[in-house]
Amino acid sequence: MKRSISGSRNSAGIEGRIGYIFQDRSLIERALTRLAYTLEMG
């Protein structure tokens, strides 16, 4: 996944790819953070 200059993932791009727009942005950030942690900790 691409990161913006601020280091956060491009949630709008992800929303476009999955075809769903999150009204509560904290939900997508939480999901992506947990996924990244899980992948790193393996």
C-alpha positions in Angstrom: 0.0 0.0 0.0 1.2 3.5 -0.8 1.8 6.0 2.0 1.3 9.7 1.8 4.0 12.2 2.8 2.6 12.2 6.3 3.1 8.5 6.5 -0.5 7.5 6.6 -2.0 5.2 4.0 -4.2 6.6 1.3 -7.6 5.6 2.6 -9.5 7.1 -0.3 -7.5 4.9 -2.7 -8.2 1.9 -0.6 -11.9 2.8 -0.5 -12.0 3.1 -4.3 -10.4 -0.3 -4.6 -12.8 -2.1 -2.3 -15.9 -0.1 -3.5 -16.9 1.2 -0.1 -16.7 4.6 1.5 -16.2 4.8 5.3 -18.2 7.4 7.0 -16.1 7.0 10.1 -12.4 7.3 9.0 -11.2 6.0 12.3 -12.5 2.5 11.4 -10.4 2.2 8.3 -7.3 3.6 10.1 -7.9 1.1 12.9 -8.3 -1.8 10.5 -5.2 -0.9 8.5 -3.1 -0.4 11.7 -4.1 -3.8 13.0 -3.4 -5.5 9.6 0.1 -3.9 9.5 0.8 -5.0 13.0 -0.3 -8.5 12.3 1.7 -8.8 9.2 4.8 -7.4 11.0 4.5 -9.7 14.0 3.7 -12.7 11.7 
